[in-house]
Amino acid sequence: MSNYDEARKMVAKLINVELRAITYVLYKKGIEKSYTSFEIPKKAGGTRVIDSPNKQLKRIQRRLGKKIYDIHKNYLDQNRIASNISHGFEVGKGIITNARIHKNKKYLLNIDIANFFSSVNFGRVQGYFNKSQEFLFSKEVSTIISQLVCYDKKLPQGAPTSPIISNLIFNIVDLRILSLAKKYKLSYTRYADDMSFSTNNRAFQTDYINFIQELRNLLENSGFEINENKTRLEYYSSRQEVTGLTVNKKINVSRKFIKQTRAMVDQLFKANSFYIDDTFGTEEQLEGRLAFINQLDWYNNELEPESKKQKANKKYMSGLNAREKQYQYFLFYKYFFKPSKPTIVTEGKTDILHIKAALMKHSDRYPNLITKNDEGKYVFNLYFLNKTKRLKYFFGIVQNGADTMKNIWNFYNGKNNCDNIFKYINDKSQYGVIRNVNPVILLFDNEKEPDKPLRKFLNHIGMQSGIDKPFLKLKANLYLQKIPRINNSDCEIEDLYSKEVLNISIDGKKFEKNVKDSVEDTFSKDIFSKYILEHYQEIDFKNFLPLLDSINNICKIE
């Protein structure tokens, strides 16, 4: 067996991929036949060639890229090395961290590296993994890795491994550039192939030409070149941009970006569709733009939403700025006004696992609610609302209790100082009240005491009649659904199980629904729900059928 056979085995084990998959790509299919090349237009004109790996190779490259980054990160942590220059392709960094170094500076110089990926050739990749202190792979292992990540003897534009590898190799050059930058009293950061230098030193007005020449020589000696068409010196009196963000007084996106995003949201509300660069946009793309604008607001305001309690959140809900309100309205549209699937909002997080388990057991009875994909895995045609910190901030949606349900109702109706977002979007729509919209179902435990969430909610909305019905239509696509009663008694979802199920023993412990954490001889709702989901095939869910029937009927109405 050759050293390269052993090297393939080592790489396969390193990235947890089948050896035969690597062998097939390298020797049977061949790297040269594993790519598709095509051109895409550049924003500034011209075209860019993309070399896209096929599915098999891309899977291997993704695993390899993650492992390379993990080894790199572990090396930095163990040696207490802080990497403050590069901000691209690193966890916890991005264009905001890259831009903040250059905020409020008199002079800003942006320089682009030409052909960044393709400047890194096969030999350079092989040598890096063989000689870098972070890796020190054998020559054979380094060669196998290089074969997997290179195309036409260089890093291809389009492979998921090219960003991380080019970034690591250029880190060596970064240190030389930093030394040069200090000579000219410059701050230096890099995001991929975009280098930014800034200073308040007035002498740089005349020195920058000499600096660029020294930088050009340094890069050429390192195997890289400056893109002369993208070199620009910007003054504080004009708009200064770093990786697309303005940095004059505070970090921000351009007014054009904000106006375009606002127009997209408006068009979505009006026509249920919008355009980005003359093509239909997706809600995911629009949410990405809104989330990024919101991230900048948080950064500039130096707020920490995670640390705010629900009571404080109510204050924020009524005091959002215009950009936050725009994001809030979009999220309401996405999750409530026109959700992509029937949506269930539960009182507690464990309710979701019980419903999923019951649906899996009775999947044949509810083909509209649950199906199987080609791999034989269950796919739920329902969305169980994930109560994120973002939804907590914008809507007061918390993990447990009636306040979440009240706040959702408030935004449908403009109550308790909440905007009537439903009316706003519905009035905007060209189609009036949109039909065939998926329902939003508020699921309550069936407890009638005055201090319980169900009664609190009904009192809040002023509804007393119809409480004995399986479900109530509250407004438009908003419904109230209760857990069925057992023997005419108040009922939480766990009460739908037989005594035999409720009396199960796990590691000698018994289930107690009134304890939050497993202690001594009892275990909590959380442990119980996970057990139910894991053993759903053995569980009797007959008391769940009225609940599932009711949910199914609501979905058919809409």
N, C-alpha and C positions, 0 to 999 in steps of 0.2 A: 504494500500500500504506500503510495507516494505521500510526500509532505503536503501536497495540495489536496489530496483526499482527506487527510486529517484536518486541514484548514477549513474545508467546506463543512465538515462535521462540527468544528468549533464555532463557526459563524452561525450555523443552524441552531445549535444549542444556545448560543449567546442571545439570539433574538427570538427564540421559541418558535421556529418555523421548521416544517418538515424538510429533512435533507433532500428528499426527492424533488421538492419544489424548487430549491436552489439549483440542483443539478439540471433539472428540466430547462429552467430559464437560461442558464449559462451555456449548456452544451447541446441540448436537443432543439429547443426553440431558437436559441441564440439571441444575444443582446441586440444585435443589429436588426433583428426582425421583431423586437419587442416594443418598438416605439412607432408612434404615428406623428408625423410632422405636418404642421399647418401654420398659417400666418394670421396674426391679428393686428388691427390698426393701432398705432400709437396715438395718444392724445395730441401730441405736438406734430403729428404727421409722420408718414412712413409706416413701415410694418415691423412687427417683431415675430421671429420664428419661435414657435413652441414645439418642443419635442416631448410628447406625452407618452409615458409608459403604459403598457397594457395592464389589465386588472391583476394578473399574477405577479408581475414585477412591482407594480405599485404597492401591493400588499406587503411584499418583502421590504421595499424601501421605507414604508411607513414604520414598520417594526424596527428597522435598522436606524432610522432617524431618531426615534424615541430612545433607543438604547444609547446611541452616541450622545444625545443631550444629557441623559441621566448620568452617564459616566463623567461627562464634563462638569455637570453641576455638583456631583459628589466630590470631585477633585477640588473644586473651588471651596466647598464647605469645609473639607478636611484640612485644607491648607490656609483657611481663613483669608482667601483672596477675594477682594471686592472688585467686581467688573463694572466700571462706571462709564465706559466709553461706548460700547455697543449696546443698542437698545432694540435691535430687531431680532425676532425669532427666539426670544428668551422670556420665560414665564415671569410675570410680574412687571414686565417692561413693555413699552410701546411708544407710539408717536407722542403721547403726552409727556412721558418721562424724558424722552429725547428732546422735546421742545423747551421744557421748563428751565434748562440750564442757560438758555439764550434769551430769556425774558428780560425786557427792559434794558437792552444794550444799545449803545450808539451805532455800532457797526456789526453787520451780520454778513458773513460770506458763506454761500452755499456752493458746493462743488460735487459733481456727479462722477462716479467711477464708470468708465465705458466698459460695456460687455463684461459685467462683473462675474457672472457664473462661468462663461466660456473662457475667461482668463485663467481659470484654475484647471490645469490639465491632469491627465491620468497619473503621470509621474509625481506630481506635486501632492496629489491625494494619497498615493501609496506611501510616499516619504513621510507625510505628516502622521499617518496612523502608525507607522513603524518607529518613528523617532520622537514623537511628542511625549513628554513626561506623563500626560494625562492618559495615554493609551498603551504605548510600547508594545503593540501587537507584533507578532512575527512577520517576516517579509511575506510569507505565504498567506497569512490571514489578511494582511494589508492589501495584498494583490486581489484576493477574492472580493473584499469590500469595494475596492476601486472598480473592479469589473461590474459590480452590481449597481454602482452609482454613476458611472461615467457612460457617455454615449459619444461616439465619434471622437474618442480620446480626450473628452473634456466633460465638465459638469453641464448637464443639459438644462435649459430653461423649460420647466414643466415637471421635473422630478421632485417629489416631496423631500428628498435628501439634499438637494442642491443648496437651499437657504442655510441650513444649519452647518453644513460642511464648509461652504465658502466663508461663512461668518467666523468659524473657528480658525480657519487658515489665515484669514485677514487679521485676526486678533494680534498676531505677531507683528504685522505691519502697523497696527494701531499704536503700539508702544513707541515706535519710531516717529510716527506722526505726532503723538502727544509731546514728545521731546522737542520737536520742531515748533509746535504750537506754543509751548512755554517760552521759547526763545522770543516769540513775537507777542507774548502776554495775551494769548488767546485761550478761550475755553473751547474744547473740542468734543463733539459727540458724533456718532455715526448710526444711521438706521439703514441697514442693508448696504446699498451702493450710494446712499446720500450722506455726504459729509457736511457738517455745519461747524463754523468757527465764528466766535463772537468776542467782542471786547469793548471797553469804554476808553481805550487808549487812542487819543487823537492822532498819534503818529502813524496809526495803521492806514490812514487815508493815503499816505504816500508809500508806506512799506508793503502794502498788500501785493503789489506786482512782484516784488522780490520774493515774498512768501510763496506766491503761486509757483514761481519758477523753481524754488527749492522743493516744494511739494511735488511738482511734476517730475523732477529728477528722482526723488525718493520713490515715487510710485513706479516709475519705469524701471528702476533698479530692482524693484520687487516683483516685476512681471505684470504691472497694471498700468492703465492710462487714464488721464482725465478726459471726460467728455467736454470738450471746449465749448460746445453749444449750450451747456447747462451751468456755466459758471457765472455767478452774479453776486455783486456786492450791493447790499441794501442798507439804507440809512434809517435812523430812527424817525426822521421826518416823513418817511414814506411807509407803506405797509411792509412789514417784515414777516416773512413766512419760513417756517421750518417744518418739513414734511407735511405741508398743507395746512398748518396751523399758524395763525397770526400770533406774534409774541411781543408786540410793542409794549403794552401795559399789562395785559393779562393774556393767558392762553385762550384762544378762541378759534372757531371756524369762520370762514368768510361769510359775509352777509348774503352772498349769492347762494351758498350752500343752505343757509337757514331759510331763505325765501323759497328756494326750490323744494325743500323738505315740507315747508308749510303748505305749498301749493299741491304737493302730492297727497298730503293728508286730506286737504279740502276736496280734491278730486275723488279720493277713495270714498269719502262720505257721500258725495253726490252721485257717483256712478258705479261704486263698488269695484273700481279699477283705476289705475293710473299708469303713467309712463315714466321711465328713466332712460334718457338718451334715445328716444324714439322707439323703445321697445317696452312691452308690458312689464311692469315691475311686480314684485311679490311682496306680500306682507312681511316676510322675513327681512327683505332688503330695506323696507321702510322702517321697520323696528330697529334695525341696525343703525340707521342714520339717527333716529330719535334717541336711542340709547347712548350713542356717542356724544350727541349734544348734551344730554343729561349728565353724562360722565364728566364733561368739561365744567358744567355748572357746579357739580359736587366738588371738583378739584379747586375751582376758583373760590368757592364759598367756604372751603375747608370744613365741610360738615361730615358727620359720620352717621348715616341713616341707621346702621346696625345697632347703634347704642341708644336710639330713641325708643322710649316706651310707647305703648298704644295711646296713652293720654296725650303725650306730646305729638304723636302723629296726627291726632284730630286737629290740632292747631295748624300743623303743616298743610293738611288737606284743604283748609280754608285760606291758606296763605301762599299758595303756589305761584311762582312767577309765570309769565305768559308761555315760556317754552316748556315748563313743567306741565302746565295745563294741557298744552297740545299733546304731549306724550300721554298724559292721563286719559284724554279723550280717545286717543288711538287704542290704548290698552282696553278701555271699555268696549270699543268696537270689536276688538279681537276676541275678548273673553266672554262678552255678554251680549252685545247687540247682534253680532253675526258670527258666532263661534263656528269653527270648522267641523266640530262634532257635537252631539248632545253632551252637555256639560253637567256634572254632578258636583255640588258643593256640600261637603259633609261637615258635621259638627266637629268630629275628631279625626285624626289621621288614620287610626286603625280601622275605621269603618270601610275604608277603601279596599283593604285586603280581604275583608269578609265578603264584600260584594263581588270582587274579582274571583275569589275561590268558588262562590256559588254559581257564577256564570260559567266558569270552567267545567264544573260538575254537570251543568245542564246546558251545555253549549248547543246541543241539537235543538233545544226548545226555543232558543233565542238567536236565530241566525242574523237578525238585524243588529244585535248588540255585540256579538262575538263571532269571530271566524278563525280559521287557521291559514297561515301562509304556506308557501311552497315548501318550506323547511319543516312544516308540521308544528310550528309554534303558534300559540294563541295570539290573536290580534284583537284588541278591544275597540269596538266602534263607538266608544264613549271616551270622554275626557274627564278625568277626575282633577278638579282644580288644585294645582300645586300652590300652596299658600306661601309664596316667596316674600323676601324682605321688600322687594319692589312693590308687590301688591299691598303689602302692609303699609308702606309709605304713602302710596297714592290713593288707596281705598279703605285703609283701616282694616284690612283682612288679616285676621290673626289665626293662630292654630286652633283654638278651641273657643266654644261659647257662642252666644246669640249675637254678639256685636257684629261679627262678620256678616251674618244674614241681614241684620238691620241696615248696615252700611250699603250693601248691594241694593237693597230696596230703596234706600235714600237716593242713590244715584239714578235709579229708574224714575224717581218721582220728584226730585228736587226738594227733599225734606231735610230738616236739621242742618241747615246752612250748606248742604251739598248741592252742587250744580245738577240741574236736570239734564244729564248727559244724554239719556235716551231720547228725550224730546229734541235736543239740539241736533243730534245726528239724524233722527227721523225726519225732522223738518228740512234738513239739507238734502236728503235723498230725493232723487228724481222720481222714485217709484213709490213714495209714501211708505206705509208700513210694509216692510219686505216680507213676502210670504215664503213658505218653505224654508224658514229659518230654524236652525237647530235649537231645541229648548235648553234653558238653564234651570236645573232642578235643585232646590234647596232641600236637603234631606235632614229631617229632625228626628231625634229620639221621641217616642210617643209618651211623653210625660206631661200630665195636665196640671201639676202643682204650680201655683203662682210664681215661684222662684225659679222655675225651670225654663230653659231656652225657648221651647215651643210657645208657652203661654206669654212669655215676655215679648216674643216676636209678634204674636197675634195682637197683643195689646198695643204694640208700637204702630202697627199698620191699621189699627182700628177695625179688626175683623173678628167677629165672634161666631157668626153663622157658618155652617158647613164644616165645622171642625171634625165631624165624624166621617167625612168623606175620605176615600183613600188618598186623593190628592186634590189640590186647589190650584186653579189658574189665577195668578195674582195680577199679572199685566203682560200683555204682548206674549213674549216667549218665556216669561218667568213663572215658575211653578213651585208650589210647596208640596213636598212628599213626606209622609210620616212612616216610621217603622211600624209594621202591623202589630196590633195588640195580641197578646197571648192570654187566653182565658179572661178576657176583658180587664187585664191588668196593665199598668204602665210598663213600657217596654223599651229597653235599649237594644242595640243590635245583637249583643251577646246573648240576650234572653231568647233569641230565636233558636238556639241550640238545645238539644235534649240534655237531660241531666247526665247522661252517659258521657257526652262530649265535654260538658262543663266540669266534670269530675276527673278529667284526665290528669295523669301525673307526669311531670317532666323533671327528671333528676331528683325524684322524691319530693317535689314541690307541687302544691295545688294552686289552681287558678283563683285569684281574688281580684274582682274587677274594680274594687275601690282603692287599690294600692297603685301608686304611680311607678314605683320601681320594685324589682324583685328583691325580696328580703327573706332571710331565714327560710321558712317553710312555704312561702307563697311566691307566685310569679305574676307579672303585670299583664295588662291588656296588650301591650306591645308584643311580649313574648307569645301570648296566646294567639294573636292574629297571625303572626309569622308561622306558628305551628299549623294553624288551620290552612293557610295557603300552601304549605309544603305537603300536607296530607289530605288535600281536598278530595281525592278519589275515595277516601275511606270515611268521609264525613256525611252525615244526613243533613241535607239542606231543605227539607220539605217545607219548613216554616218560612223560608226565604222566598218561595215561589210567588205568594201574593205581592211581595215587594217588587220582585223582578217583573211580574206581569204588569204592575202599575207603571213602572218605568218604561217598559216596552210600549204600553198604550199611550203614554205621553209623547214618546218619540213618533208614534204613528200619527198623532194629532197634527204635529207640526210638519 
